[in-house]
Amino acid sequence: SRASVASNNRALSCRPACSQSALIAHAQPLGEEPLNGMSDSCRDAEDAPRACFVGLACVDIIASVAAYPPEDSCARATGVRRTRGGNASNSAVVAARCGVAATWRGTLPKRGSADAAFLLDDLAARGVSTQPVHRGAVDAAPTSYVTLSEATGSRTIVHARGDLDELGSADLPDDAWASCAWVHFEGRAACAAATAAALGALRGPPRVKTTSVELEKLDAALDPLEALADVVFFSRERAERDGFDDPVKYLASKAREAARAGRDQVLTCAWGSSGAAAAQIKGAAITLLRSGVLPGVTPVDSVGAGDTFNGAFVAAMLRGEPETYEHRVGDVGHALRVACCVAGTKVGRVGFDGLAYPDEAIVNSVRLEAIPLAGD
């Protein structure tokens, strides 16, 4: 039978241990210090829990504007920056900042190309190891053109995939994550079948790894993936696609489906400034949780906030809730709070530098409540 997520996480949990090499690997390129009350959480490579993040790495061209322009108008940018982006690679960076030995795997242009070098160098500078699958006939990486409103902190993205294809089944061999305790997949329609096959293989014996999948995009081809992973990260957009205006109600519906099918899972749904929700299903038992946001944050840059939530949640589940905490809420409740803490910190600053695993005081500042399941 399937091992529960909680028992996997307890077995894999480990404590912080900083070495000189880890400090170098997790150095902050811009020289920023962690937010007050945030621990650096560096760990020895041998001691850190390992996770592999499978999906997109792309080039982001981010133009900041005072306010988002109306259609068919001209606006002056207040700043432009070129950065590494992509859901899976962003989540890997955040997990590394939170003390996980993170690896990214995905397709890249040919070896030695400018875009491939840019993306690999950026990930290495942020402590993430890489398993690039190079496409020798392709020169350029996918590019996202992002308009960031300084008035609200919101972002609008136009993504250009270009000629670089997605991962196929041959690009996802079992030995790619042989040393990893957790394997996370970014749900992408063009490689949904390959992702399903990889998740299916990971579910087979021996059952020693926790798997997760992010379902952000609305493509129906991604829907079957939600039944194949231990942890599912649903987006607000998918909940709204399915007719829901509240993350708890959405996850309650999804949790009932999972319980009826006999799936032990953890489900999450982040909802921006309204916080996030999580559901844990163990047999017929369903626990629903709602979390608030990190207090006192003024939105500055929401680019990658959802990716930050996912990476921090993975890190917190791998680490487990510290037994030293005075008021314990369980691994899932703790991970939900941690993810909201780190995502909130990210929204309050530009980029990912300076993020770190939050200490107990910061975690406890985020509201958490258990929600009765309607009909119980």
N, C-alpha and C positions, 0 to 999 in steps of 0.2 A: 504494500500500500504506500501511498505518497507520504513522505515525511512532512511534518508541518513546518511552515516557515519559521515559527518561533523556535522549535527545537534545533533546526539548522543554524539559526543565528546564535543561539546560546553556545553551541559547540564551537562556533567560529569566532566568538567574541574574544578580543584581546585588549590589553591596556596600552596607553601611550609609552613610547620610549624613543627619545630623540638622540640621534647620532650626528656627528659632523656632516657625514654624507647626506643624511636626510635633510639637515638644515640647508645644505647647498641646493638639494633638489627642489626644496619648497621655498626657495628664496623669492621675495616679491620684487619683480623687475623694476617697478617704479619707486621702490624704496618706501612704500607705505607701511605703516604699523597697523596691526590688527586693531579693530574697534575695542575700546575699553571694555573689559569683562570678557573678551574673547581669547581663548587659548590658541597657541600656534598649532598644537596637535601633530607635530612631526613624529614620525615613527621610523624605527629601523626597517629596512627592506624585508628582513627575515621575520619581523614581528608583525608587520602591518597586514591586515586582511586584504586580499587581492580581489579586484573586480575588473571585468572587461566590459567596455562600452562599445557597442557595435552600431555603426551608422554614419551619419554625415559629418564631414569636415569641409568647410567652404570658406571662401573669402567674403567678408562683410564690408561693404562700403556704406558707412553710416554718416548721413548728413543731418546735423542738428539745425532746427529752425525754431524761431521764437514761438510760433504757433502753427499748427498744421494748416497748410494752405487749402483754399477751396479748389474744386475742380476747374481746369482750364484757366489757371492763373500762374503768376510768376512769383517766386519767393526767394529771398536771399538767405543762404545758409550762414549760420553763426559759427559753424565749424564742420570739418570733414575729417574722418579718420578711417583708416583701412586696418581691419583686424581679422583674426581668425574667428569663424563662427561655425554653426552646425550643432544641432541638438546633442548628439551623442558626444562630440568632442567637448562641448561646453560642460556637460554633466561629468565627464571624466576629469576635467580641470577642477571642478568644485569638489568632487570626491577626493581628489589628491590634496586639496587645501584642507579637507576635513580628516586627514590622516589615513586614507586608504591608498594602497599601492595600485594605482589605476593604470589601465592599458586601454588605448583606443584602437579599434580595427575598422577599416573602411577603404573605399577606393580613392585613389589619387591619380593625377596625371603622371606622365612618364618620369622615370628617375632623372634627377638633375634639372627638371623644369623649374622655372621661377616660382610658380604657385605651390608645387609640391615642397620645395625647400622652405618656403615661407611658412607653410602650415606645420611641417614637421619640426622646424626650429622653434616655433611658438609653443607647441605642445611640450617639447623637451625642456624649454625654459620654465615651464610651469609644473614640472615634475611628473609628466605623464609619459609612460613608455608607449611605443607605437608598433602596430602591425599593419603597415600600409600594403594595400593590394594595388600595385601600379598598373595602369593601362598604357602600354607603350605607344599607342597611336594617338594619344590625346595630349595636348599641350597645356590646356587651361583647366582650372578647377571650377566647379559651380560657384556662382556669385549671387549674393543677396544684396539688394539695394534697399537700404533702410532709411526711412525718414523718422527722426526722433523729435517729438514735440517737447520743447523746454517748458511749455505752459502746463502740461499734464504729466510728462514722463512717459506717455504712451508711444508706441512705435508702430509703423506700418511698413510691411515688408513685401517687396517684389523679388521673387527668386527666379534666377535663370540657371537651369540645370546644365545647359551646354551639351557637349558631346560625351561627357563622362558618364558611363553607365553605372548601375547599382551593383551591389554584391549579388552573386549567384550562389547556388548550392555548393559549387566547387570551391568557392572562396570562404566557406564556413566549415572547415574540417574540425573534428572533435578535438584534435591536439592544439587548436588555437587558444583554448582556455583551460588547458590541462592543470595549470597551477592556480586557477582562480576559484574562489569560493562563491562568487556571484557573477552571473552573466546577464547583462542588460542589453536589450535590443530596442533601437528606435524604429517604430513602425513606419514603413515606407511602402507605398502601394506597389511600386515596381519590383520590389524584392519580397513581397508578402509570402509567396510560396516558399522561397528559400529560408525565410525567417521561421515559418511554420515547421519546416523540416528540421531546422536546427533545434528549435524548442522541443519538438517531439523526441529527438535523439537525446536531449538533455534530461528528459523526463524518464527515460528508460533506466534500468538498473546498470550500475549502482547509482542510487539516488543521493548524491553527495553535494550538489550545487543548488543554490537558489537562483531562480530565473525571474527576470522582470521584462516587461514590454511597455513602451510609451505609445499610447494611442492618442495622438494630438490631431492628426489630419482626419478629414471627414470621409475618406474613401471607404466604400463598403467592402472593398477587398481586404481591409484590415480587421473587419469585425470578427472573423474566426480566431484571431490571435488572442483575444481576451480569455479564451478557455484553455490556453496552453501554457500560461506562465503562472508562477507563484504569486507575483506582485504585478498589478496592472495600474499604470498611471494614465487615467483618463483626463482629457482636456475639458475645459468649460465649453468649448465649441462643440464637442461631441455630445455633451449633455444637452445643450440647446438644440442640436440637430434632432435629438430623440424626444424633444418636447418638454424638457425639464428646465426650471429656472432656479434650482437650488441644488447644491452638491450633495447634501445629505439625502434628499429625496431620490436623487439619481442613484447614489450608491446603495440605498436601501433596495431599490428595484433590482440592481445588478447583483446584490448580495443574495437576494432571494433566488435568483436564477442559478447562482453558483451553488447554493445550499441544496436546491432541488436536484442539481446534476451531480452532487456528491463531491464538489471541489472545495478543498481547503485553500483559501486565498486571502491575500490582503489587497484591497482596492483603495486608490486615492483619487481625489479630484480637487485640484487647486482652482480657486475662484478669485484671483487677483486681490483687490482691496477688501474683499469680503472674507478672506481667509481660505481655509481648505477643509476637506473632510476625508475621513478614512473609514473603511469597513474591514473587519476581520471576520472571516468565516471559518469555523472549526466544527465540522459535522453539521448538525442542525442549529448550532449556536451562532448568532450574529451579533457582533459588537459594532455600534456606530459611534463615531467621534466627530466633533466639530472643533476646529481650532480657529482662533483669531489671528491677527497679524502682529508683527513686531511693533510695539508702540513707539511713537515719536519719530517715525520715519517720514521725511519729505521726499516724494518721488522725484528722482533725477533721471534715471535711465532704466527702463524696464526691459531692454534687450537682453534676452537670456534668462529672465526671471523664472520661467517655468523649467528650463534646463537646470537652473540652480536648485530649485525645489527637488527635482528628481535625484540629482547627484548627492545632495545633502541627506535625503531620505535613505538612499542606499547606504551611505556611510554610517548613518545612525543605526540602521537595522543590523549592519555588520558588527558594529561596536557593542550594541546592546545598551540598555539603560544601566548606568553605573549603580552598583549596590550602595554606594555612599550617599545617594540622593535622599534627602529627608522625606520628601513626598513623592513616592513612586507611582507611576501611572501605567507601567507596562511598556514593552518594547515598541509597540505600534504607536501608542499615544506619545511616547517620548520622541520617536522618529518624526511624527507629524509636527510636533512643536519645533524640533530642531530644523526641519525643512522650512518651516515658516520663518524661523529666526534668520537663517542664512539667506533665504530669498528676500526677506525684508531688508537685510543689510545690503544686499546687492542692488536692490531698487534705489537705495539711497546714495549710490555712488556710481561713477562711470566705470564700466568694465568689471573684471573679476578679481583684480589685484587687491590684496588685503583681506579677502574673505578667510574665515577660519572657523573651527568647530566651537560652538558657544558653550560657555560654562553654565553652571546650574542656575545662577541668578538670572541670566539672560533667558534661558529656556523657560524658567518659571514665570517670566513676565508675559508670556504668551498664554492667553486664555484657552482652556481646554475643557470641553464638557462632553459627557456621554449622553447620547440621544436615544430615548426609548424607541424601539421599532414599532411603528404603527401597527395595531392589531394584537400586540403582545399583552 
